[in-house]
Amino acid sequence: MNLHQINEIINGTIQLDCHSHHDYTNVFASDLMSDVLRYYMESTLLITGLCTLQAIRTAEISNISCIIFARSKRVSGEMLQLAKENNIAIIESGLTVFEIAGRLYQNGLKPVAG
């Protein structure tokens, strides 16, 4: 599933499009970045409500190429710049983490196996 398909499913707004044609297969939802760091994630989206530079840095370390910020969280200019430097796409959505994860799961994305 590509970035634009994902954005449509979650009624989001793409703030930074670095991977329009990338095929995402998995999703991981967490506000605890220490949980995210447990995995190296290929083709995985991160859903979080933690709208900080730390979320961008965690995605970089974990090889996550797209972050969805839930609950109408707004990314700062500094966050967008860091995401751009690290080639990480950014989507904002007014839905909750639970709603986003559920919609993406219903549309074929799989959870990260632990």
C-alpha positions in Angstrom: 0.0 0.0 0.0 1.5 3.4 -0.9 1.5 6.6 1.0 -1.4 8.2 -0.8 -3.6 5.1 -0.3 -2.8 5.1 3.4 -3.5 8.8 3.7 -6.9 8.3 2.1 -7.8 5.5 4.5 -7.0 7.5 7.6 -8.4 10.8 6.4 -5.0 12.3 6.9 -2.9 15.2 5.6 0.5 14.5 4.1 2.9 17.0 5.5 6.1 15.5 3.9 6.0 13.1 1.0 9.3 11.2 0.7 8.0 7.9 -0.4 4.9 8.2 -2.7 5.5 4.9 -4.4 7.0 2.9 -1.5 5.0 -0.2 -0.7 4.2 -0.4 3.0 3.3 -3.8 4.4 3.4 -3.4 8.2 2.3 -1.0 10.9 3.5 -0.4 14.5 1.6 1.8 16.9 3.3 3.2 20.1 3.9 6.3 22.1 6.8 4.6 23.8 9.8 5.1 21.6 11.7 2.5 23.7 9.2 -0.1 22.3 9.8 1.0 18.8 13.6 0.7 19.2 13.2 -3.1 19.9 12.7 -3.7 16.2 14.4 -2.9 12.8 11.4 -2.3 10.6 11.4 -2.5 6.8 8.3 -1.2 5.0 6.7 -0.3 8.3 4.6 2.8 9.3 4.8 4.1 12.8 1.6 5.5 14.3 2.1 7.7 17.4 0.7 10.5 19.3 4.2 11.5 20.5 4.8 14.6 18.4 8.4 15.3 19.2 11.9 15.3 17.6 12.5 12.0 19.5 9.8 10.3 17.3 11.7 11.3 14.1 15.1 10.2 15.6 13.6 6.9 16.7 12.1 6.3 13.2 15.5 7.0 11.7 17.2 4.4 13.9 14.5 1.8 13.4 14.5 2.3 9.6 10.9 3.5 9.6 10.2 5.6 6.5 6.8 7.0 7.5 5.3 8.4 10.7 1.6 9.0 11.2 0.9 11.5 14.0 -2.5 10.8 15.5 -5.0 12.8 17.5 -4.6 16.0 15.5 -1.0 16.5 16.6 0.8 19.0 14.5 4.5 18.7 13.6 6.8 21.6 14.0 9.0 23.1 11.3 12.0 21.6 13.0 10.4 18.2 13.0 9.7 18.4 9.3 13.2 19.5 8.5 14.7 16.6 10.4 12.2 14.2 8.7 13.2 15.6 5.3 16.9 15.2 6.1 16.2 11.5 7.0 13.8 10.8 4.1 10.9 10.1 6.5 7.3 10.8 5.2 5.0 12.5 7.7 1.2 12.3 7.8 -1.1 14.0 10.4 -4.5 12.6 11.2 -7.3 13.6 13.5 -8.1 9.9 14.3 -6.9 8.1 17.4 -4.0 5.7 17.3 -6.6 2.9 17.7 -8.7 4.0 14.8 -5.8 4.5 12.5 -4.3 1.0 13.3 -7.7 -0.6 12.9 -8.4 1.0 9.5 -5.0 0.0 8.2 -5.3 -3.5 9.5 -8.7 -3.9 7.9 -7.1 -2.8 4.6 -4.4 -5.4 4.7 -1.4 -4.0 6.7 0.0 -6.4 9.2 1.4 -5.8 12.7 5.1 -6.1 13.3 5.8 -9.6 14.6 7.5 -9.5 18.0 
